[in-house]
Amino acid sequence: MAKAKTAPFYIRRTVDVNSSTAITTLDTSAYVDPADRQGLQIESVDFVFFKSTNNLPFSSASDNEIGVQLLTGAYSELQAYDEEDLIASAGLVVDGAAGMYRVTDMYPDVLGTQDGRIVVDDQMSLIALSDVALSAVKCAVLIKCRVVTLTNKDYMALALQTVSN
């Protein structure tokens, strides 16, 4: 379906985690080119929760839940987990008495390719939300990807799907 134009590389971003929705927009226009049928193939996504004051892993003595999503397109809040634009997501549940539990829900979904999710949109949204107020907590997201060239047919199918969403 896709022919690699580059070797794998990483895009790294952070997003604040608090009780109000935090959004980091990733500009992918440098990697996506409709004229050349060029897209961004996402091979893997890692989520790392940490305290921004000292870069130690996040820990908490109180109960809370955190959700982080990476989506293709422009979004302003967490989406349902059946959203087609959802690339990858992670959750962190803290039970103040019993410990922490981390779940990576999608990593990334492949949407028809064995090698990863292909994005043809010119931006991605990184969204985080906690159910309680937190201080100096962030989530770093490490996206392993490569630039690929698609056939005319495949590029058109992905572009139409992106527009329809």
Long-range contacts (C-beta under 8 A, 24 or more apart in sequence): 1-112, 1-113, 1-118, 1-150, 1-151, 1-154, 2-39, 2-41, 2-113, 2-115, 2-118, 2-148, 2-149, 2-150, 2-154, 3-148, 3-149, 3-150, 4-41, 4-146, 4-147, 4-148, 5-38, 5-146, 5-147, 5-148, 5-149, 6-146, 6-147, 7-146, 8-43, 8-144, 8-145, 8-146, 9-144, 9-145, 9-146, 10-142, 10-143, 10-144, 10-145, 11-142, 11-143, 11-145, 12-140, 12-141, 12-142, 12-143, 13-126, 13-140, 13-141, 13-143, 14-138, 14-139, 14-140, 14-141, 15-68, 15-126, 15-127, 15-128, 15-138, 15-139, 15-141, 16-128, 16-137, 16-138, 17-49, 17-58, 17-66, 17-68, 17-128, 17-129, 17-130, 17-134, 17-137, 17-138, 17-139, 18-128, 18-129, 18-130, 18-133, 18-134, 18-137, 19-129, 19-130, 19-131, 19-132, 19-133, 19-134, 20-129, 21-76, 21-77, 21-78, 21-127, 21-128, 21-129, 22-127, 22-128, 22-129, 23-75, 23-76, 23-125, 23-126, 23-127, 24-125, 24-126, 24-127, 25-74, 25-123, 25-124, 25-125, 25-126, 26-123, 26-124, 26-125, 26-126, 27-122, 27-123, 28-119, 28-121, 28-122, 28-123, 28-124, 29-122, 29-123, 31-145, 31-147, 32-119, 32-120, 32-121, 32-122, 34-120, 34-155, 34-159, 36-149, 37-149, 37-150, 37-151, 37-152, 37-154, 37-155, 38-147, 38-148, 38-149, 38-150, 39-118, 39-119, 39-120, 39-147, 39-148, 39-149, 39-150, 39-155, 39-158, 40-118, 40-119, 40-120, 40-145, 40-146, 40-147, 40-148, 41-113, 41-115, 41-116, 41-117, 41-118, 41-119, 41-145, 41-146, 41-147, 41-148, 42-87, 42-88, 42-108, 42-116, 42-117, 42-118, 42-119, 42-143, 42-144, 42-145, 43-108, 43-115, 43-116, 43-144, 43-145, 43-146, 44-107, 44-108, 44-116, 44-143, 44-144, 45-70, 45-87, 45-88, 45-107, 45-108, 45-141, 45-142, 45-143, 45-144, 46-141, 46-142, 46-144, 47-88, 47-90, 47-104, 47-139, 47-140, 47-141, 48-139, 48-140, 48-141, 48-142, 49-92, 49-102, 49-137, 49-138, 49-139, 50-137, 50-138, 50-139, 50-140, 51-136, 51-137, 51-138, 52-136, 52-137, 52-138, 53-136, 58-92, 58-137, 59-94, 59-100, 60-94, 60-96, 60-100, 60-134, 61-96, 62-94, 62-96, 62-132, 63-94, 63-95, 63-96, 63-132, 64-93, 64-94, 64-130, 64-131, 64-132, 64-134, 65-91, 65-92, 65-93, 65-94, 65-130, 65-131, 66-91, 66-92, 66-93, 66-94, 66-128, 66-129, 66-130, 66-131, 66-134, 66-137, 66-139, 67-91, 67-128, 67-129, 67-130, 68-126, 68-127, 68-128, 68-139, 68-141, 69-125, 69-126, 69-127, 69-128, 70-108, 70-124, 70-125, 70-126, 70-141, 70-143, 71-124, 71-125, 71-127, 72-117, 72-119, 72-121, 72-123, 72-124, 72-125, 72-162, 73-121, 73-123, 73-124, 73-125, 73-162, 73-165, 74-123, 74-125, 75-125, 75-127, 76-125, 76-127, 77-127, 77-129, 78-127, 78-129, 79-127, 81-105, 81-106, 84-111, 84-161, 84-165, 85-165, 87-117, 87-119, 87-124, 90-139, 116-145, 118-148, 118-150, 118-158, 120-155, 120-158, 120-159, 120-162, 121-162
